[in-house]
Amino acid sequence: MSISVYIPSPFRRITANRENVTVEGSTVGEVLDAVERAYPGFANLVYDGEHQVPRHINVYLNNTEIHDLDGVQTAVQDGDQIAVIPALAGGK
Amino acid sequence: MSNEAQQVAGQQVSEALTPDEVMRYSRHIIMPQVGPQGQRKLRKAKVLVIGAGGLGGPVALYLALAGVGKIGLVEFDVVDLSNLQRQILHQTADVGRPKIVSAKEKLEAYNPNVEVVMHHTPITSDNAMEMIADYDIVVNGADNFATRYLVNDAAYLSGKTLVDGAILLFDGQATVYEPGQGCYRCLYPDPPPPGLVPSCAEAGVLGAITGLVGSIQATEVFKKILGVGNPLVNRLLLVDALTMEFRTMKTRRDPNCPLCGDNPTVTELIDYDMFCGSAPLEMPVATTA
């Protein structure tokens, strides 16, 4: 499946400043791994040391967070969009 | 007229908008969603703004312009030159002055009808509950995760609406938490490891983003006070200013949330520096974004 992945601006230094990248995959996990292959370093941003998505990052399939679905095993379909959204604290 | 009737009439007259208020808020009053009754609601409202910096500044400003009767500011920092790129309540002559004093002066100059209460102290586990108690709504303009979790917990435990916002680079996030309908811990159960998510000082922030997100927060406060529109409850608004796209993601109460879930384990305020893995500072932490 051809899936569009939305990259927030704090992560775009990894994706050559692209806000959307399109990769192939049949699950959310496969899609994220595909982004890593296309843009090495991406996995360090969205996975922890145990290859789990840490709880300060939300991954949305369309507009539903994957913890409300099947996590990274959630199946995706053509035309779906995944958004990777980290917590922001603002700043001084 | 009897004394009792005079007293009732006096109360009604005292609640009526003054001619100055009718003129000042005329652009609100003619709106069917506001009207004189709505304007009086704004006048009676009490809103606490955490931080008088990037986000807190535009929030507090629009609250004052709208005639929100009591605006509390929580701020401990002093104005720094680097703030002036985005913190609209502070000017060059304010550098080195307490932000809260600078903010109060500007807000009262814009609208002398509002009461601005200065909480010239960091918000901590020791004072948050008492501080929040006197207000109807809390608005988050904090600049660090420890304060965000603290404010979230305190607002929930106090039964207060929390209007949240955050910014970095060209991105913004905004949502509204109503007790019982999810909280910050439901959205982000764990903070990031210290140092993983850069601050605005480290990564930067487009100054105008503070106005964009702060204005959204102020709008959500008004909607809550007036009881109009669709609040950003169970919705996370994502702002991407580079593409000028707005996305809305669904959020929900997590039944396993340690604060607002079915079996809460967080029933009082905790050590948030420890929770976030950050070392406590020797000086009070600035709470401004």
HADDOCK unambig.tbl for C-alpha pairs under 7 A between the chains (distance, minus, plus):
assign (segid A and resid 9 and name CA) (segid B and resid 169 and name CA) 6.73 0.50 0.50
assign (segid A and resid 9 and name CA) (segid B and resid 170 and name CA) 6.41 0.50 0.50
assign (segid A and resid 9 and name CA) (segid B and resid 171 and name CA) 6.44 0.50 0.50
assign (segid A and resid 10 and name CA) (segid B and resid 169 and name CA) 6.81 0.50 0.50
assign (segid A and resid 55 and name CA) (segid B and resid 188 and name CA) 5.75 0.50 0.50
assign (segid A and resid 55 and name CA) (segid B and resid 189 and name CA) 5.62 0.50 0.50
assign (segid A and resid 55 and name CA) (segid B and resid 190 and name CA) 5.17 0.50 0.50
assign (segid A and resid 56 and name CA) (segid B and resid 188 and name CA) 5.07 0.50 0.50
assign (segid A and resid 56 and name CA) (segid B and resid 189 and name CA) 6.80 0.50 0.50
assign (segid A and resid 56 and name CA) (segid B and resid 190 and name CA) 5.56 0.50 0.50
assign (segid A and resid 56 and name CA) (segid B and resid 191 and name CA) 5.48 0.50 0.50
assign (segid A and resid 56 and name CA) (segid B and resid 192 and name CA) 5.46 0.50 0.50
assign (segid A and resid 63 and name CA) (segid B and resid 248 and name CA) 6.83 0.50 0.50
assign (segid A and resid 63 and name CA) (segid B and resid 249 and name CA) 4.55 0.50 0.50
assign (segid A and resid 63 and name CA) (segid B and resid 250 and name CA) 5.86 0.50 0.50
assign (segid A and resid 64 and name CA) (segid B and resid 249 and name CA) 6.35 0.50 0.50
assign (segid A and resid 64 and name CA) (segid B and resid 250 and name CA) 5.65 0.50 0.50
assign (segid A and resid 87 and name CA) (segid B and resid 188 and name CA) 6.93 0.50 0.50
assign (segid A and resid 88 and name CA) (segid B and resid 166 and name CA) 5.66 0.50 0.50
assign (segid A and resid 88 and name CA) (segid B and resid 167 and name CA) 6.18 0.50 0.50
assign (segid A and resid 88 and name CA) (segid B and resid 168 and name CA) 6.62 0.50 0.50
assign (segid A and resid 89 and name CA) (segid B and resid 143 and name CA) 5.29 0.50 0.50
assign (segid A and resid 89 and name CA) (segid B and resid 144 and name CA) 5.03 0.50 0.50
assign (segid A and resid 89 and name CA) (segid B and resid 145 and name CA) 5.61 0.50 0.50
assign (segid A and resid 89 and name CA) (segid B and resid 166 and name CA) 5.62 0.50 0.50
assign (segid A and resid 89 and name CA) (segid B and resid 167 and name CA) 6.79 0.50 0.50
assign (segid A and resid 90 and name CA) (segid B and resid 142 and name CA) 6.86 0.50 0.50
assign (segid A and resid 90 and name CA) (segid B and resid 143 and name CA) 4.68 0.50 0.50
assign (segid A and resid 90 and name CA) (segid B and resid 144 and name CA) 6.82 0.50 0.50
assign (segid A and resid 90 and name CA) (segid B and resid 166 and name CA) 4.72 0.50 0.50
assign (segid A and resid 90 and name CA) (segid B and resid 167 and name CA) 4.43 0.50 0.50
assign (segid A and resid 90 and name CA) (segid B and resid 168 and name CA) 5.67 0.50 0.50
assign (segid A and resid 90 and name CA) (segid B and resid 199 and name CA) 6.62 0.50 0.50
assign (segid A and resid 90 and name CA) (segid B and resid 200 and name CA) 6.40 0.50 0.50
assign (segid A and resid 90 and name CA) (segid B and resid 289 and name CA) 5.07 0.50 0.50
assign (segid A and resid 91 and name CA) (segid B and resid 143 and name CA) 4.23 0.50 0.50
assign (segid A and resid 91 and name CA) (segid B and resid 144 and name CA) 6.60 0.50 0.50
assign (segid A and resid 91 and name CA) (segid B and resid 199 and name CA) 4.81 0.50 0.50
assign (segid A and resid 91 and name CA) (segid B and resid 200 and name CA) 4.35 0.50 0.50
assign (segid A and resid 91 and name CA) (segid B and resid 201 and name CA) 6.46 0.50 0.50
assign (segid A and resid 91 and name CA) (segid B and resid 288 and name CA) 6.94 0.50 0.50
assign (segid A and resid 91 and name CA) (segid B and resid 289 and name CA) 4.48 0.50 0.50
assign (segid A and resid 92 and name CA) (segid B and resid 143 and name CA) 5.86 0.50 0.50
assign (segid A and resid 92 and name CA) (segid B and resid 200 and name CA) 5.94 0.50 0.50
assign (segid A and resid 92 and name CA) (segid B and resid 201 and name CA) 6.00 0.50 0.50
assign (segid A and resid 92 and name CA) (segid B and resid 288 and name CA) 5.71 0.50 0.50
assign (segid A and resid 92 and name CA) (segid B and resid 289 and name CA) 4.84 0.50 0.50
